[in-house]
Amino acid sequence: MGLAKALVRLPNGQSLLTNAVRILHEGGITDIVVVIGAVEAHVRKALESAQQKYPRIFDGVNLTIVSNPRYGEGMGTSVQAGLEAAAALEPAPDAVVVQLADTPDISPDAIERIAKVAAPEALAVATYDGQIGHPMLLGREHWAAISKSATGDKGARGYLMSRDDVQTVVCDGLGAPTDLDTPEQLEALGDRASVATDIVRAEVTGDDISVSMLELLVRDRRAGAVATFSGIVRDHDHGRMVQRLKYMAHPSADETIKQIAAEVAEASGARAIAVQHRVGELGIGDIALGCAVASDHRAEAFEACSLLVERVKSELPVWKQQVFDDGTDEWVNAP
């Protein structure tokens, strides 16, 4: 790659190392051991800068940085250093999840899925379309034997291959375990970074809205997360009991909701978006606004769905008439 892989910048501006921490943290891991080898001083400085630049990634993380001066002997020495540091944590964890810095396409959802089988006696590997890949989970009872067997670039794989009690955790659709080894692969990753979002539905409708149907419409095997929102008519507003609602829309509303969806798609990198807003008479419990967003990772899906909801509610030219139990009514957002 021409420089230490930990410092290689992804298209989103994050280094491979910062991205690896993000994947683990978003996958539910808060105690993270980082093993550093080549150009350690530069990597440490870059990691310090990343903690200031991306506080959301590191907030709540108990970060342990470990030096591995023997990194030139192969990945096995880094596994040894990492397991030794994990054993020194108080309290010692039941298991560790191994995430390589140069597998940036692994989803936090894959981390979360494999972490669920954690136990002192557990051994587990993720599989993608039947092929073994990362992350791996190593139970504490195996650390000594793994450290002894980890030589060269085998890491823990040799030990795992010698066992018949390794669990396989299916992670199809939760990213990809492909190593990033060449400048050409990095360039290709940049080409993929601009995701063409499929806007499967963006409309104002007089029909009932099914958020479950919107979720099905946006599902994509490349997406590890689908976030949805249901804006439901409630039976009260500011201390008054609501009987029913009526929504009216400006003729431009349908075009506006399409434009909002397109702009959110461009900003978010989501795989697919679906959004609908009701007009006409709605009863208590009916859905007035439905949204579904599919993204590779859950944080992206949540963020894009939230942005979509906020923009529709603030920009869509629709007006709401509330009819109260006492027979009075009021218009909301009416010009």
Backbone torsions as a table, in degrees:
resi	resn	phi	psi	omega
1	MET	NA	-11.2	179.9
2	GLY	90.1	-10.4	176.8
3	LEU	-159.0	171.7	179.7
4	ALA	-59.0	131.9	-176.1
5	LYS	-56.9	-34.4	-178.5
6	ALA	-56.8	-27.2	-176.7
7	LEU	-94.9	-6.6	-180.0
8	VAL	-62.0	132.2	-177.6
9	ARG	-92.6	131.4	174.5
10	LEU	-82.2	168.0	179.9
11	PRO	-58.2	-24.6	179.7
12	ASN	-83.6	2.7	177.6
13	GLY	93.4	-15.0	-179.5
14	GLN	-82.1	147.0	173.7
15	SER	-73.7	162.7	176.8
16	LEU	-58.8	-36.5	-179.6
17	LEU	-68.0	-46.9	178.4
18	THR	-61.3	-40.1	178.6
19	ASN	-63.0	-37.9	178.8
20	ALA	-64.9	-40.5	176.6
21	VAL	-63.4	-41.6	178.5
22	ARG	-59.9	-45.9	-179.1
23	ILE	-58.9	-46.0	-179.5
24	LEU	-65.3	-45.9	-176.8
25	HIS	-64.8	-45.6	179.0
26	GLU	-67.0	-20.7	175.5
27	GLY	-84.1	3.5	174.7
28	GLY	99.6	6.2	-179.5
29	ILE	-93.5	125.6	-179.9
30	THR	-111.8	-23.8	173.6
31	ASP	-96.4	107.2	-173.5
32	ILE	-122.0	125.4	176.3
33	VAL	-102.7	121.0	178.4
34	VAL	-105.7	120.5	178.4
35	VAL	-99.0	121.2	-176.3
36	ILE	-111.4	135.3	178.7
37	GLY	-119.3	-89.4	-174.0
38	ALA	-63.8	147.9	179.4
39	VAL	37.0	56.4	-172.2
40	GLU	-56.4	-43.1	-177.0
41	ALA	-60.0	-41.6	-179.7
42	HIS	-69.0	-39.4	-179.5
43	VAL	-66.8	-41.9	177.7
44	ARG	-61.0	-43.7	179.5
45	LYS	-63.7	-42.0	178.5
46	ALA	-63.6	-37.5	179.8
47	LEU	-67.3	-39.3	176.7
48	GLU	-62.4	-42.7	178.6
49	SER	-64.3	-39.4	-179.3
50	ALA	-64.3	-35.3	179.7
51	GLN	-64.3	-30.6	177.1
52	GLN	-81.5	-36.9	-175.9
53	LYS	-77.9	-34.1	-177.4
54	TYR	-123.6	65.7	-176.2
55	PRO	-60.3	-29.8	-178.9
56	ARG	-63.4	-33.5	-178.8
57	ILE	-68.8	-38.7	-172.1
58	PHE	-98.8	-11.1	-177.9
59	ASP	-62.3	124.2	179.7
60	GLY	86.0	1.0	-179.7
61	VAL	-91.6	130.4	171.1
62	ASN	-91.4	99.0	-170.5
63	LEU	-98.3	125.7	174.6
64	THR	-115.9	121.5	-178.8
65	ILE	-103.9	126.5	-174.5
66	VAL	-119.5	133.7	175.8
67	SER	-86.3	140.1	174.1
68	ASN	-129.3	86.5	-179.5
69	PRO	-66.3	-12.2	-178.7
70	ARG	-97.1	19.1	-174.6
71	TYR	-57.3	-28.4	-178.7
72	GLY	-65.8	-16.3	179.3
73	GLU	-80.9	-9.5	177.6
74	GLY	123.9	170.5	-176.2
75	MET	-59.5	-28.2	-177.9
76	GLY	-55.9	-36.8	-179.6
77	THR	-68.6	-31.6	177.0
78	SER	-70.5	-37.7	175.1
79	VAL	-61.3	-44.7	178.9
80	GLN	-59.6	-46.8	-179.0
81	ALA	-63.4	-40.1	-179.6
82	GLY	-67.1	-41.8	-179.8
83	LEU	-68.2	-36.9	177.4
84	GLU	-62.9	-41.6	178.5
85	ALA	-67.6	-39.2	179.2
86	ALA	-63.6	-38.6	-179.8
87	ALA	-65.7	-24.2	-178.6
88	ALA	-85.8	-8.6	178.6
89	LEU	-66.6	150.3	177.6
90	GLU	-119.9	117.2	-7.2
91	PRO	-77.1	159.1	178.4
92	ALA	-65.6	133.5	-179.4
93	PRO	-70.8	157.2	176.2
94	ASP	-67.9	-31.1	-175.9
95	ALA	-158.7	164.7	173.5
96	VAL	-122.2	148.4	171.3
97	VAL	-103.9	127.3	-178.7
98	VAL	-97.2	121.4	177.6
99	GLN	-124.6	124.6	178.9
100	LEU	-85.7	140.9	180.0
101	ALA	-64.4	-28.5	-173.8
102	ASP	-94.8	23.6	171.5
103	THR	-121.2	70.4	-170.5
104	PRO	-72.9	-12.0	-176.9
105	ASP	-90.9	-0.2	176.9
106	ILE	-70.0	137.7	-177.3
107	SER	-86.4	145.2	171.1
108	PRO	-55.9	-27.1	179.4
109	ASP	-67.2	-30.6	175.5
110	ALA	-68.9	-38.7	175.9
111	ILE	-60.5	-49.0	-178.3
112	GLU	-61.5	-39.5	-177.4
113	ARG	-67.0	-44.0	-177.1
114	ILE	-74.9	-28.8	179.7
115	ALA	-66.8	-21.4	-178.6
116	LYS	-65.2	-21.2	-178.2
117	VAL	-95.9	11.0	-176.5
118	ALA	-60.0	133.4	176.3
119	ALA	-167.1	155.3	-178.1
120	PRO	-56.4	-31.7	-177.5
121	GLU	-95.0	0.8	-170.7
122	ALA	-81.7	145.7	168.0
123	LEU	-135.0	131.8	-177.7
124	ALA	-150.3	149.9	175.7
125	VAL	-133.7	147.5	174.6
126	ALA	-81.5	146.1	174.2
127	THR	-125.0	145.7	179.5
128	TYR	-129.2	114.3	-176.1
129	ASP	52.3	38.5	176.8
130	GLY	85.4	-4.8	-179.0
131	GLN	-100.4	136.0	-179.1
132	ILE	-72.9	136.9	176.9
133	GLY	-151.7	-166.0	176.7
134	HIS	-93.4	158.5	4.8
135	PRO	-78.1	164.6	172.7
136	MET	-119.5	152.5	177.4
137	LEU	-120.6	129.3	-176.0
138	LEU	-122.7	113.6	178.5
139	GLY	-71.4	150.9	-173.7
140	ARG	-57.4	-34.2	-178.3
141	GLU	-63.4	-16.7	-176.0
142	HIS	-102.9	-5.6	-171.2
143	TRP	-59.9	-43.9	-177.8
144	ALA	-62.1	-44.1	-179.3
145	ALA	-68.5	-37.8	178.6
146	ILE	-65.5	-44.6	179.3
147	SER	-59.6	-38.5	-179.4
148	LYS	-68.0	-34.9	-175.5
149	SER	-91.7	-12.9	-175.9
150	ALA	-75.7	104.1	179.4
151	THR	-131.6	151.8	178.7
152	GLY	57.6	-139.1	-179.5
153	ASP	-97.6	14.7	-179.4
154	LYS	-73.3	-32.1	-175.7
155	GLY	60.6	-133.3	-179.6
156	ALA	-90.5	-5.6	-171.9
157	ARG	-61.0	-40.4	-179.3
158	GLY	-60.5	-42.8	178.7
159	TYR	-64.3	-43.8	-178.9
160	LEU	-63.0	-39.3	-178.3
161	MET	-67.7	-20.9	-178.9
162	SER	-87.0	-2.6	-175.0
163	ARG	-107.0	154.2	175.4
164	ASP	-112.4	12.5	-178.9
165	ASP	-116.2	22.4	-179.8
166	VAL	-84.2	124.4	177.4
167	GLN	-79.8	144.0	172.2
168	THR	-105.8	131.5	-179.3
169	VAL	-113.0	111.8	-176.2
170	VAL	-70.1	121.9	-179.2
171	CYS	-123.2	29.2	177.5
172	ASP	-56.0	132.0	178.7
173	GLY	83.6	-3.1	-179.2
174	LEU	-105.1	57.5	-178.8
175	GLY	85.6	-166.0	-178.0
176	ALA	-142.4	142.4	-176.3
177	PRO	-91.1	20.3	-175.5
178	THR	-67.0	132.5	176.8
179	ASP	-72.2	144.7	173.9
180	LEU	-101.7	103.4	-169.6
181	ASP	-117.8	-16.9	-173.1
182	THR	-135.2	156.6	175.1
183	PRO	-58.2	-32.2	-179.9
184	GLU	-66.0	-39.0	177.5
185	GLN	-66.8	-37.5	177.6
186	LEU	-64.2	-41.0	178.3
187	GLU	-63.2	-41.1	178.3
188	ALA	-64.8	-35.7	177.3
189	LEU	-63.1	-38.0	177.3
190	GLY	-63.8	-36.9	178.1
191	ASP	-65.2	-34.0	-179.5
192	ARG	-80.2	-15.4	-174.5
193	ALA	-64.6	-29.3	177.4
194	SER	-87.4	91.7	-175.3
195	VAL	-79.2	130.5	174.6
196	ALA	-82.1	107.6	-176.3
197	THR	-79.5	133.9	176.5
198	ASP	-91.9	109.7	176.3
199	ILE	-88.3	95.3	-171.6
200	VAL	-79.5	-23.1	177.0
201	ARG	-161.2	131.2	175.2
202	ALA	-152.2	102.2	-171.9
203	GLU	-159.2	159.1	167.4
204	VAL	-100.5	129.7	-171.3
205	THR	-137.3	150.4	173.4
206	GLY	-93.1	-1.9	-179.0
207	ASP	-89.1	161.5	173.9
208	ASP	-59.1	145.2	179.4
209	ILE	-103.2	131.2	174.8
210	SER	-113.7	107.8	179.0
211	VAL	-68.1	-31.3	176.0
212	SER	-60.8	-39.0	177.3
213	MET	-68.0	-39.6	177.8
214	LEU	-62.0	-39.6	178.0
215	GLU	-60.9	-44.4	179.1
216	LEU	-63.4	-36.3	-177.8
217	LEU	-66.2	-32.4	-175.4
218	VAL	-93.3	-6.8	-177.2
219	ARG	-58.3	139.9	-176.0
220	ASP	-148.1	131.9	-176.7
221	ARG	-63.4	-19.7	177.6
222	ARG	-82.2	-14.6	-175.6
223	ALA	-95.9	127.1	179.2
224	GLY	-92.0	-1.5	-177.4
225	ALA	-149.5	142.8	170.6
226	VAL	-127.9	119.9	176.6
227	ALA	-105.2	136.5	-179.0
228	THR	-127.5	159.6	175.6
229	PHE	-140.3	136.0	174.9
230	SER	-121.7	112.8	174.9
231	GLY	-90.3	105.5	-169.1
232	ILE	-105.7	139.5	177.5
233	VAL	-69.5	119.5	178.9
234	ARG	-97.2	168.2	-173.5
235	ASP	-94.9	13.3	179.4
236	HIS	-151.5	157.0	175.7
237	ASP	-155.5	118.1	-179.9
238	HIS	52.0	45.1	174.4
239	GLY	82.9	1.2	179.7
240	ARG	-112.0	143.0	-179.1
241	MET	-81.7	126.8	-178.2
242	VAL	-96.5	135.9	179.2
243	GLN	-95.0	-43.6	179.9
244	ARG	-164.1	169.6	178.5
245	LEU	-127.9	159.6	171.4
246	LYS	-138.5	127.1	177.3
247	TYR	-106.1	135.2	172.2
248	MET	-122.1	147.0	-175.7
249	ALA	-126.3	146.5	171.4
250	HIS	-69.1	150.2	179.3
251	PRO	-56.0	-22.8	-179.0
252	SER	-85.5	-1.7	-172.2
253	ALA	-60.8	-41.3	-177.4
254	ASP	-63.7	-42.4	178.3
255	GLU	-67.4	-36.2	-179.8
256	THR	-64.5	-43.7	-178.0
257	ILE	-67.8	-32.2	175.1
258	LYS	-66.2	-40.7	179.8
259	GLN	-66.7	-41.0	177.7
260	ILE	-60.8	-46.4	-179.9
261	ALA	-60.4	-41.3	-179.2
262	ALA	-65.2	-39.8	-178.8
263	GLU	-72.2	-37.5	175.7
264	VAL	-65.6	-40.0	178.6
265	ALA	-60.2	-44.1	-178.1
266	GLU	-65.3	-36.3	-176.5
267	ALA	-81.5	-25.3	-168.6
268	SER	-99.0	-28.5	-173.7
269	GLY	73.2	20.7	178.4
270	ALA	-67.0	153.8	177.1
271	ARG	-75.5	-40.0	-177.3
272	ALA	-155.3	149.8	-179.1
273	ILE	-136.7	139.6	171.9
274	ALA	-139.2	133.4	-179.2
275	VAL	-148.4	137.5	177.6
276	GLN	-139.3	144.7	173.5
277	HIS	-126.5	133.0	-179.0
278	ARG	-80.8	150.6	166.3
279	VAL	-129.6	163.3	-178.8
280	GLY	97.4	-163.5	-178.0
281	GLU	-79.6	130.5	177.5
282	LEU	-127.7	138.8	176.6
283	GLY	-97.4	172.0	177.2
284	ILE	-60.2	131.8	-179.6
285	GLY	93.1	-12.4	176.8
286	ASP	-72.0	155.1	179.2
287	ILE	-93.1	121.5	179.1
288	ALA	-91.5	-31.4	-178.9
289	LEU	-140.2	126.9	177.7
290	GLY	-126.2	136.2	-179.7
291	CYS	-138.6	147.6	172.8
292	ALA	-145.8	133.9	-179.7
293	VAL	-133.2	128.6	176.0
294	ALA	-108.4	127.9	178.1
295	SER	-136.9	165.7	179.3
296	ASP	-61.6	-36.7	-175.6
297	HIS	-130.3	154.4	-171.7
298	ARG	-67.6	-35.5	-179.8
299	ALA	-60.9	-41.1	178.1
300	GLU	-65.1	-41.1	-179.1
301	ALA	-64.6	-45.7	179.0
302	PHE	-60.7	-45.9	-176.5
303	GLU	-63.9	-45.4	-178.9
304	ALA	-67.2	-39.7	179.2
305	CYS	-64.0	-42.9	178.9
306	SER	-62.6	-43.6	178.7
307	LEU	-62.8	-42.1	-180.0
308	LEU	-60.6	-46.5	-179.7
309	VAL	-61.6	-48.7	-176.7
310	GLU	-62.4	-40.0	-178.7
311	ARG	-70.9	-39.9	177.9
312	VAL	-62.5	-45.0	-177.2
313	LYS	-66.6	-31.9	-176.4
314	SER	-93.0	-23.2	-171.9
315	GLU	-114.6	-22.3	-175.6
316	LEU	-71.4	127.6	-178.5
317	PRO	-79.2	76.2	173.4
318	VAL	-125.8	150.1	-178.1
319	TRP	-127.5	141.1	-172.8
320	LYS	-113.6	127.5	172.4
321	GLN	-103.1	120.2	177.9
322	GLN	-100.8	128.4	176.7
323	VAL	-107.5	123.3	-175.8
324	PHE	-94.6	165.2	-178.0
325	ASP	-60.9	-26.7	-178.4
326	ASP	-84.8	4.6	177.3
327	GLY	93.1	-11.1	177.7
328	THR	-82.2	166.5	178.2
329	ASP	-145.7	169.0	175.2
330	GLU	-151.4	152.9	176.4
331	TRP	-102.6	138.5	-179.8
332	VAL	-116.2	132.4	179.5
333	ASN	68.2	12.2	-179.9
334	ALA	-72.3	141.9	-179.5
335	PRO	-71.2	NA	NA
